[in-house]
Amino acid sequence: MTSSRSSTLTFAPEINAARWFNTDQPLRLQDLRGQVVMLHAFQMLCPGCVTYGIPQASKVATLYRDQPLQVIGLHTVFEHHQVMNADALQVFLREYRIGFPVAIDQPVEIGPIPATMQRYQLQGTPSVVLIDKQGYLRLHHFGPMEDLQLGDQLGRLLAEA
């Protein structure tokens, strides 16, 4: 996805979650229109996620808490399914003091790649997806992303009317 608006933009697909944490009710992207959404895809056993992605998402959630921006974590497990269950994730979220909403990506019947990961065509974790205020996909980034680059992208999306 690009960071600029064009006629080729597509709407972000809804998150298909098996369970939610840190929210009273499931979040729906269509209900978040008018806000920028940062979707952070991670696995709790992913070294890049634990070292870089999760701290970055937590910083964004804190620094932009007074802005029309919603950070959502997506725990998308495509390996080590037996050990990365909901109970383990709940402990992980508490231990790492992750306060933003987190969805567990819905497993599929065939294959290891969960539903939302497939819908967004994520290549792995960590991944950052930015969705603009109208619900369009604006950035799709796999791997670590520089803080300044992410801040620039978020600032541009927040400044849009």
DAMODA-V610455 format. One line per field, one symbol per residue. psi: psi as a letter, one per 20 degrees, with the letter a starting at -180 (. if undefined). A space follows every 50 residues. Layout:
BEGIN
psi: ???
END
This chain:
BEGIN
psi: qrjqprijqqqpqqpnphqqqkqhqqqphhijqiqqpoooprqijoghgg hggghghggghghjhjrmppppqoooojrlhhimrhgggggghghjloiq qpqpppqrhpriorghgghilqiaqqqpppprhijqphpopprqppghgg gggggghhiq.
END
